[in-house]
Amino acid sequence: MIVMDVGESQSGRQTERAYIGLGSNIGDREHYLHEAARLLEEHPEVRVTGKSGWYETDPVGFVEQDPFLNMVIRVETTLTAERLFERMLQVEQLLGRKREIRWGPRTIDLDLLLYGDVVQDRPDLILPHPRMLERAFVLVPLIEVMQPHEPERVVQLNRQLERVEGKEGVRLWTK
């Protein structure tokens, strides 16, 4: 279980730390990553507090497609996990996300990786993200953005990363 810092917002609601994975492999990938983070932060109850570097990664699952750019952002929010997830789906829609092929090409993909210490398994939202520990393209940027804030968790994630295949397919694009 992950323990995150909890504070209070000006509205009196608890602030939770969450980590969101972003990926794009259609069109101007840099633009989609930048815009997704900006649109998330446009919500008055979401504040981006950290960003990993951008990593170019080989596709997983459906491999007949262009490489992805991936990153992870850290946010502080007073939204519930479900409301944050709804906002993420809105951002995907605003940026032209089409869900035609599972793990297929996309303008933007947003995954709620962690939300505070919430552990849940519901049809609409599973937390922590069910496949994040199997994916180097998630673990590498997650460890980077988590590094100064959660050193104990970083140690655990680094051990997991050592066991994950495909690390060679994760290449730093830019900081």
N, C-alpha and C positions, 0 to 999 in steps of 0.2 A: 504494500500500500504506500502511496506517495503522500507526504505531508507538505502542504504548501503554506506560504505566508497568507494570512487572512487579515484584512483590515476593514475599515468602514468607509463608504463613500459619503459625499456630502449629503446625500439623500437618506443616510442612515442604514442603507442596505450593505450587507457584507460584500467586500471585494474579493474576488477569487483570481488566482493566477491560472492561466490556461496556455496551452501550447497548440499551435495550429500549423499543420503541414500544408505547403503550397506547391503546386506543380503545374507546368505548362509545356506543351510541345507542338503547338500550332501557331503559326504567324510570329508576331513580335513577342517572344516569350518573356523578355525583360519587362516589356510594357505591361503584360498581364500580371506578372508577379507584383510589380510596383503598384498597379491600379487596385489589385485585390487588397493589399495591405492598406492602401489609402482609403478605399471604400469601407473596409471594416472599421477603421478608426473614425470615419465620419459619424458613426453612431455615437451619440453622447455618452453611452455607458460602456464604451470600449476604448481602451488606450493601449497602443502598441508600446511596449517597454523594452523590446529587444528583437534583433533580427540576426539570423545566421548569415553567413556568406551564401552565395548562389552556387549550386553544384550542378554540373551537367551529368546526367545519369542515363544509363542504358534502360530501355523500356523493360518492364516486367509483365509477365502474363502474355498479352498480345504483343509479340516482339517485332512484327512487321510495321514499324512506325518510327518516326524521327525521335532522337534523344529528347529527354525532358530537361528543363531547368527546375530545380527543386530548392526550397528553403524552408526554414521553420521560423515562425515568429512567436514571441512571448507577449501575452496581453494580460492586462488587469481589467476586470469587468465586474459590473454589478448585475449583469444579465445572468439568468439561470443557464445551465448547460444547454437545455432545450432551446431557449431563446437565442443564445449565441449560435447554435447550430442552424436555426432558422435564418439568422442574419447571414451566415456563411452561404446557405443555399441561395438567398437573394443576390448576393454578390456574384456567385457563379452564373446565375441567370442574367444579371446585368452585363456580364462579360462574355455572353454568348455560349455558355457551356451547353453542349448537346450530349445526351446519354444514349448513344446508339450501340456501341460495342463495349462490353465489360473490359476494363483496363485499356480501352482504346484511346486514340488521339483526343486531345481536349485543349481548348483555349486556357482553361483554368480548372484546377481541382483543389478543393479545400477539405482537409481532414482535421477534425477535432481529435487531437492525440491524447491530451490530458486536460482535465478540468478539476483544479483543486485536488482533493483526495477522493473524489467521487469514483465509485466503482459501481457500474450498473450494466445490465444486459437486457435491453429493451429492443423491440423490433426496429424502432426508428433511430436509436442511438446506443451504441455500446462504448463504454468507457472503462479503462483506457482503450484506445483504438485496438481492435482485435489482432491486427497484423503488423503493428508498428515494430515489435521486437524481432520480426523476421526480415525486415527491410533495411539494408544498409543506407539506402537513399533517404530514409527517415532518421535513422539513428545518428548518422554523422552530423547533419545540421542540428538535430535536437540536442545532442551532447554539447555542441558548440554554443548554442544560445542558452543552455541551462548551466554551463560551466561555472560561472562565478556565483550563482545563486543557490545551487543545490549540489554541493560537492559529493555528498554521500550517494545521491541518486546517480550522479555522473559515473562514479566508480562502478555501480551495478550495471549501468548501460554500456560502459566500456567492456565489461566482461561479456555481456551479451553480444556486442559487436564483434568480438574476437571469434565467436562461433558462427556468425552469419556469413553466408556465401554472397558473392557479388560485390565485395568492397572495391575491387579493381574497376568496377563500372561506375564509381562515384568520383568525379573529378572536380576540384575546386574551379569554378568559373570566375568568380570575383568576390571580393570581400565587401 
